[in-house]
Amino acid sequence: MNFLTILPMAVVMVAGTQLVAAVFLASGDRPRRASLGFLAGAAIVVVAGTTLVWLVFRVVKGAAGGGGGGRRQVETVIDWVVLGLLVVLAVVVFVRRHSSGEPTWMGHLQHAGFGYALRLGLLLFVVMPSDDLTMVTVGATAARHGLPWWHLVPFMLLTLLLLALPLLALLLLGARADRVLPRMRDWAAQHSWIISEAVVVFFLALTVVDLLT
């Protein structure tokens, strides 16, 4: 396993409400400042959360010592933890498939500035169960397979890149973004959960293979 294996989990991080919020911010009065604030808040949570989980599981695995049997037992426990998290994540994504539309609080995003968007990015990625479960899954999996920290960086960068798509659309398309952004918002609200479920199932299958080998 390498960083390419955990890379698709970035889709689960941004699918639904997160991407919808990013579209609203890119369509607001101060789209550049608000979008950058939102990305900064998300970056803090994603980097800190994934890194912390990776460190915890790395320490747990290291505490098993150099014995092959003890280390293998710890790896098996981690695999079962990851498997359980993935099952819960699949359920959460499915249950929330129709609740990732436009909550009433999103109406305030049209007038958001950098500070408000920064706080929103921090809060949204902390309180979303799907994001918390994804970060734990990615960090634990990387630690279980002995991947160095930098293998987490592509996952973090792709998460932020996907979240930045509305801002990039605004910068690259100009006036045409007025037509593209609503379509992006509607698609994220209605269909992104399907891709998230596919990614979770794929990762779940990889974890089952680890358990069987």
C-alpha positions as CSV (number, residue, x, y, z in Angstrom):
1,M,0.0,0.0,0.0
2,N,1.2,3.6,-0.8
3,F,-0.2,7.1,-0.9
4,L,-2.1,6.3,-4.1
5,T,-4.3,3.8,-2.2
6,I,-5.5,6.3,0.3
7,L,-5.8,9.2,-2.2
8,P,-9.5,8.4,-3.2
9,M,-10.6,9.0,0.3
10,A,-10.2,12.7,-0.3
11,V,-13.5,12.5,-2.3
12,V,-15.3,11.4,0.9
13,M,-13.8,14.4,2.8
14,V,-15.4,17.0,0.5
15,A,-18.5,15.3,-0.9
16,G,-21.9,16.9,0.0
17,T,-22.2,19.8,2.4
18,Q,-18.5,20.8,2.3
19,L,-18.4,21.3,-1.5
20,V,-21.9,22.9,-1.5
21,A,-20.6,25.5,1.1
22,A,-17.5,26.1,-1.0
23,V,-19.8,26.9,-4.0
24,F,-21.8,29.3,-2.0
25,L,-18.7,31.1,-0.8
26,A,-17.3,31.3,-4.4
27,S,-20.7,32.8,-5.4
28,G,-20.8,35.4,-2.6
29,D,-19.9,39.1,-2.3
30,R,-16.2,38.4,-1.5
31,P,-15.6,35.1,-3.2
32,R,-11.8,35.1,-3.2
33,R,-11.3,36.1,0.5
34,A,-14.1,33.9,1.7
35,S,-13.0,30.9,-0.3
36,L,-9.4,31.3,0.9
37,G,-10.6,31.5,4.5
38,F,-12.6,28.4,4.1
39,L,-9.7,26.5,2.6
40,A,-7.4,27.7,5.4
41,G,-9.8,26.4,8.0
42,A,-10.3,23.1,6.3
43,A,-6.5,22.7,5.8
44,I,-5.9,23.2,9.6
45,V,-8.3,20.5,10.5
46,V,-7.3,18.0,7.8
47,V,-3.6,18.3,8.3
48,A,-3.8,18.4,12.2
49,G,-6.5,15.6,12.4
50,T,-4.9,13.2,10.0
51,T,-1.4,13.7,11.4
52,L,-2.6,13.2,15.0
53,V,-4.3,10.0,14.1
54,W,-1.2,8.8,12.2
55,L,1.0,9.6,15.2
56,V,-1.2,7.8,17.7
57,F,-1.5,4.6,15.7
58,R,2.2,4.7,14.9
59,V,3.0,4.9,18.6
60,V,0.6,2.0,19.3
61,K,2.2,-0.1,16.6
62,G,5.7,0.8,17.8
63,A,4.8,-0.2,21.3
64,A,4.3,-3.7,20.1
65,G,8.1,-4.0,19.8
66,G,10.2,-5.7,17.2
67,G,8.6,-9.2,17.6
68,G,6.9,-10.3,14.5
69,G,4.0,-12.0,16.3
70,G,3.2,-9.0,18.5
71,R,3.4,-6.5,15.7
72,R,1.3,-8.7,13.5
73,Q,-1.3,-8.9,16.2
74,V,-1.4,-5.1,16.5
75,E,-1.7,-4.7,12.7
76,T,-4.7,-7.1,12.8
77,V,-6.3,-5.0,15.6
78,I,-5.8,-1.9,13.5
79,D,-7.3,-3.6,10.5
80,W,-10.4,-4.5,12.5
81,V,-10.6,-0.9,13.8
82,V,-10.4,0.5,10.2
83,L,-12.9,-2.1,9.0
84,G,-15.4,-1.0,11.7
85,L,-14.8,2.7,10.9
86,L,-15.4,2.1,7.2
87,V,-18.7,0.3,7.9
88,V,-19.8,3.2,10.1
89,L,-18.7,5.6,7.4
90,A,-20.7,3.8,4.7
91,V,-23.8,4.0,6.9
92,V,-23.2,7.7,7.7
93,V,-22.8,8.6,4.0
94,F,-25.9,6.6,3.1
95,V,-28.1,8.1,5.8
96,R,-27.0,11.6,4.9
97,R,-27.4,11.2,1.2
98,H,-30.5,13.4,1.1
99,S,-29.4,15.8,3.8
100,S,-26.4,17.4,2.0
101,G,-28.5,20.0,0.3
102,E,-28.7,23.7,1.4
103,P,-29.3,24.2,5.1
104,T,-30.7,27.6,6.1
105,W,-27.4,28.8,7.5
106,M,-25.9,28.7,4.0
107,G,-27.8,31.8,3.2
108,H,-25.4,33.7,5.3
109,L,-22.4,32.6,3.2
110,Q,-23.2,35.0,0.4
111,H,-21.9,37.8,2.6
112,A,-19.1,35.9,4.4
113,G,-15.6,37.4,4.7
114,F,-12.3,35.7,5.4
115,G,-12.7,35.3,9.2
116,Y,-16.2,33.9,9.0
117,A,-15.2,31.5,6.3
118,L,-12.1,30.4,8.2
119,R,-14.2,29.6,11.3
120,L,-16.7,27.8,9.1
121,G,-14.0,25.6,7.6
122,L,-12.7,24.8,11.0
123,L,-16.1,23.9,12.4
124,L,-17.5,22.1,9.4
125,F,-14.6,19.7,9.1
126,V,-14.6,19.0,12.9
127,V,-18.3,18.4,13.4
128,M,-18.9,16.3,10.3
129,P,-18.9,12.6,11.3
130,S,-17.9,11.6,7.8
131,D,-14.8,13.8,7.9
132,D,-13.8,12.6,11.3
133,L,-14.2,8.9,10.3
134,T,-12.3,9.5,7.1
135,M,-9.3,11.2,8.8
136,V,-9.1,8.4,11.4
137,T,-9.3,5.7,8.7
138,V,-6.6,7.3,6.5
139,G,-4.3,8.0,9.4
140,A,-4.7,4.6,11.0
141,T,-4.3,2.8,7.6
142,A,-1.1,4.7,6.8
143,A,0.3,3.9,10.3
144,R,-0.7,0.3,10.0
145,H,1.3,-0.1,6.8
146,G,4.3,1.8,8.1
147,L,3.9,4.6,5.6
148,P,5.9,7.8,6.4
149,W,4.0,11.0,7.1
150,W,4.6,12.4,3.7
151,H,2.4,9.7,2.2
152,L,-0.5,11.6,3.8
153,V,0.4,14.9,2.0
154,P,-1.2,13.9,-1.4
155,F,-4.4,13.0,0.4
156,M,-4.4,16.4,2.2
157,L,-3.6,18.3,-1.0
158,L,-6.2,16.5,-3.1
159,T,-8.8,17.2,-0.4
160,L,-8.0,20.9,-0.6
161,L,-7.9,20.9,-4.4
162,L,-11.4,19.4,-4.6
163,L,-12.6,21.9,-2.1
164,A,-11.0,24.7,-4.2
165,L,-12.8,23.7,-7.4
166,P,-15.5,26.4,-7.1
167,L,-12.9,29.1,-6.6
168,L,-10.8,27.7,-9.5
169,A,-14.0,27.7,-11.7
170,L,-14.6,31.4,-10.8
171,L,-11.0,32.4,-11.6
172,L,-10.7,30.5,-14.8
173,L,-14.2,30.9,-16.2
174,G,-15.0,34.5,-15.2
175,A,-18.6,35.4,-16.0
176,R,-19.4,31.8,-17.2
177,A,-18.9,30.6,-13.6
178,D,-22.4,32.0,-12.9
179,R,-23.7,29.1,-14.9
180,V,-21.2,26.4,-13.8
181,L,-21.3,27.0,-10.1
182,P,-25.0,26.3,-9.6
183,R,-24.6,23.1,-11.6
184,M,-21.7,22.1,-9.4
185,R,-23.7,22.8,-6.3
186,D,-26.7,20.8,-7.4
187,W,-24.5,17.9,-8.4
188,A,-22.7,17.8,-5.1
189,A,-25.9,18.0,-3.2
190,Q,-27.6,15.2,-5.1
191,H,-25.0,12.7,-6.4
192,S,-21.7,13.0,-4.6
193,W,-22.8,10.5,-2.0
194,I,-22.7,7.7,-4.7
195,I,-19.0,8.3,-5.4
196,S,-18.3,8.5,-1.7
197,E,-19.9,5.1,-1.1
198,A,-18.0,3.6,-4.0
199,V,-14.7,4.9,-2.5
200,V,-15.6,3.5,0.9
201,V,-16.5,0.1,-0.5
202,F,-13.2,0.0,-2.4
203,F,-11.2,0.9,0.7
204,L,-13.2,-1.6,2.7
205,A,-12.3,-4.4,0.3
206,L,-8.6,-3.5,0.6
207,T,-8.9,-3.7,4.4
208,V,-10.6,-7.1,4.2
209,V,-7.7,-8.3,1.9
210,D,-5.2,-7.1,4.6
211,L,-7.1,-9.2,7.2
212,L,-7.1,-12.3,5.1
213,T,-3.4,-12.2,4.1
